[in-house]
Amino acid sequence: MKGIFQNKWSVIGIAVLCSILWGSAFPVLKLSYEELQMAPDDLVAKIVFAGMRFLLAGVLVLVFLLASNRKQLLITKRQFLVLTLLGIVQTSLQYFFFYNGLANVSGMQGAILSSAGAFFTVILAHFYYRNDRMNWRKTIGLITGFLGIIVVNWGEELSFSFHIDGEGFMILSGVTVAVATIMAKELATGIHPIAITGWQLLLGGAIMLLIGFPILSEDAIVFTPFGTGLFLYSALLSAVAFALWYSLLKYNQASKLSMYKFIVPVSGACMSALFIPNETLNGFIFAAIVLVAIGIIIVNSQGRERVQVKLPPNAR
């Protein structure tokens, strides 16, 4: 297994696979909302659905760690409190914004807007770490990336569109990602990265269920065979992508792997256009994809100790 995660071509293939899996979450979630008959304005249904998905994903990740390195699964009381806090911020809060925001934008827009987390992390790191200051290349990358986010919100009529419960929530999800990334780096020292992921997914998902399930309306979520398949896939993709990504991080420099983050918005937008009815790539979407991808590449090409690579790109 060590050879697989160190071979140049297998590393590239696995990194691309992880990015494609995360990108596939956008059309899968959009299709799930429709198939499970969740109303676009039903915040509680989105919370419960996200809670179920991440609780299952957390269990799968921890089972993987139990089978591969069970000693890393054990945590202290202090670490449990830290992971609970991470679960609240990185899972519960972030995905409250993400799931409800995605319900009010297209899958293609969501894939591009979600990349804001990588850019906000660079900005936050500038103020938090003395050795991670802004420079002219990072500035160009940020400007390029945010320009792509602006372009995606321009329609065919050349009018800017922005709604707080749609594009606003997606951007707030990115801000939460940046905050959680700094928190993970500072608070979760001494905890295995896969354990961080598994526990925060499980705890964050459980918190979302505790909040949402008691007030969930009857028939707010109607499971069908196809909807159940989408749900299981969404949980499995997170678990598999995390396990593979952190296995790569064990044997490779994080700065090299982070270059492949640009594939997430690209694959997410393309698969949304392919699988979601009435969504098609247009000039604005294509330009936004190019700008965001270039911005991510420029930002992540600098330095060997990038803070945002502590966690994978926006655990979809």
N, C-alpha and C positions, 0 to 999 in steps of 0.2 A: 504493500500500500504506500510505503514511503516513496518508492520509485515512481509510482503513478503521480503523486503530488509534487514531484520534483522534476519530472520530465517536461521539457519546454513545451512540447505540443499538447501533452495531456493537461498541463496547467492552463494553457490558453483555452483549450476546449471546455474544461470544467468552469473556468471563470466566465466564459461566454454563456454556458448553460445556466449558471446561477443567475446571470443578468437577464436572460430570456425568461427564466422562471418568474423572477420578480416582475418583469414587464408583463407577463401573461395575467397577473393579478388584476389589471385594470379591466380588460374585457370580461374576465370571469366574474368580477364583482358586479359590473353593470348588468350582465346577463342574469346573475343571481337575483338582483333586485326585482327584475321583471318576472323571472320564473317563480320566485317565492312570493310574488304578489305583495311586496312591501311598498307602501305609499311613499312617494318622494319626500313628503314632509313628516314622516313618522320617525322621529329621532330615537324613540325607545326601541323600535324594531331593529334599527341599525346597531344600537348599542348591544342588544342581545345577540344578534347575529355575529357581530365582531367578537363578543365575549366567548361564544361557543367555539368559533374558529380558533382563537388564540389559546384558549384553554386546551383544546385538542392538540394544537401545534406545540404548545409547551410540553405536554405529556410526551409527545413523540420525540422531541429534542432530548428530554431528560432520559427517556428510555435508551436512546442512542448513546448518551454519555454513560449510562449505567452499564451498557454492554461493552463499551470501549475503554472506559477509565472511571470506574465507580468511585475511586477515592476522591476525584474532583467534584463529585456530586454533593459531598458533605459540606455544610456551611455552618458558621457560628450564629449565635443570636443577633449579634451586631450586623453580620452580613445579611441575615434574613430581613432585618429592618431596612437596610440599604436597598436590597433587591425589591422589597415591597414598594419603596419610594420610586425606584426605577420603573416598576410595573405600573404605578399610577401615572407617571409622566410619559414614559416611552411607549406604553401600550394603551392604557385607558384614555388618557387625555389626547395623545396624538391621534389615535384611531377614532375617537369621537369626532374630531375635526375632519379626518381623512374620509371616513365612511359617509358622513353626512354631506361633506363637500362634494365628493365624487358623485353623489346622487343628483346633484344639481349642475354638473358640467358634463361634457362629453368624455368618453373614455380617452380620446386623443388629448384633449385639454388636460385631463387629470394626470396622464403620463408625463406631460411636459411640466405642469405646475408642481408636481411632486419633487422635481429636481431642485426646487428652491432650498430644500434642507441642506444640500451640499454647500450652497453658496452662503447661507446664513451661518453655517458652522465656521467657515473661513473668517467671516466678519467677527463672530463672537470670540474665536480663538485669538484674533488680533488684540482684543482688549483684555483677554484673560491670561495669555502666555507671552512672556517677554521674548521667547525664542521663536515665536510664530507670527511675526509682524507682517503687515501688508507690504508688498513691493509692487513694482510697476507691472510685472507679469500677472500677479494675482489680481490686480486692479483691472487689467484688460480682460482676464477671464471672467471676473464678476460682472463687468459691464456687458460683455458679450452674452453671458448666461441670462442676466436679468432682461436684456433686450429681447431675447427669445421668449421669455415669459410674458413680456408686454405684447409682442407680436401675436402670440397665440390668442390673446384676448381681443384682437381686431377681427371683425367679421368682413364678409364680402362687401358690406356697405361702407367700409372704412370708418366705422364707429366703434369706440372703445366700450367693451362690455365688462362690468364688474359688479358682482353681487356678494354681499358679505357671507351668505349661507352657501355659496358655491365657490367661486374663485378665492374669496376671503378665507373660508375655512381651509382650503387646500394650502394656502400660504401660511396660515396659522399652524397647520400640521407641520410644515417645514421648519417654522420657528421652534416648535416643540422638539423636533428631531435634533436641532442644534443644541438646545439646552440639555437634552437627555444625553447627548454624546459627551459633552463636557462633564456632566454628572457621573457618567460611567467611568470616564478616565480618572476622575478625582476620588470617587467614593468606593468604587468596586475593585480596588487594588487587592491582589491576592486571591481573586476568584477566577476560576477558569472561564475563558470567554464563552464557551458553549454553555456552561452552567449559568452565566449571566443571562444569556439569551433564553434558555429554557425556563429558568425561574421567573424572569420578568414577564415572559409571555403567559406562563401559567397563572401567576399572581394577578397580573393586569387583567387577563381574561376573566378570572374569578370575580374580581372587583366589579367589572362591567356587568356580569350576570347578576351579582347581588344587588346592584343598583337598578338594572333594567327589568329583570324577570318579574318581580312582584307587581310592577305597574304596566306590564305588557298587555295590550288589548287582545281580546280573543280573535283568532284568525288573522292577526297582524303578520304572521309568517306562516305560509302554507307550503309545507314540504311536498315535493313531487319526486319521483325517481330521478329525473334529470336535475332538479334542484339539489337533491341530496348528493348527487355525483359532483356537482359544482362546489358544494360546501366541502366535501371530503378532499377534493383536489386543492382547494384554496388553503386548507390546513396543511396538507401534505407538501405543497410547494414551499411553504415557509420552512417547514422542518428539514426538508431535503436540501434546499438552498443554503440554509444556515450551516448544516452539518458539513456540506461540501466546502463552503466558503471558509469556515474556520479551520478545516483541515488544510486548505491551501495556505492560510495565514501562518500555520504552524511551521511550514517549510519554505516559505517565500516572503520576500520583502513586501510589506503592505502597500508601499508607495507604487510598486509595479502593478499589483492587482487592482488598485483603485482606478487605474486608467480605464478599466473595462466598465466603469459605472455609466459611461455615456451610452452603453447599449440598452440600459433600462428604459429611458424615455423613448429611444428609437424603436425598440421592440414593442413597447407598450402602445405607442401610437399606431404602429403598423398593424399589430394584431387587433386593435380596436377597430380600425378601418376595415379589416378583413372579416371580423366575426360579428360586430354589432351592426344591426340594420340601420340604415340612414346615416351612417358615419363614413365619410370618404375623405381621403387626403386632398387638400387643396394647397394653393400657393402659400398661404399664411401658415398652415400647419407645417408644411415642408420647411419653410424658412425658419420657423421656431425650433424645429427638431435640429436643424444644422447649427443654429446659434447656441442652443443649450448644450449640444454635444461638444462643440468646440470649447465652450466655456468650462465644461467639466474636465475636459482633457487638459486645458491650460492650467486650471487651478490644481489639479491632482498631479501634474508633472513636476511640481516644485517640492523639494524637501524629502527627506527620508523618514521624518517623524510626524507625518500629517496626523492631526488629532481626529479628523473625521473618519479615519479608517479604523478606529477602535470598534465601531459597530458597522455592519454591512449597510449598503444604501437603502435606507427607509424600508424596513422589513415588511415588505408587502405580503 
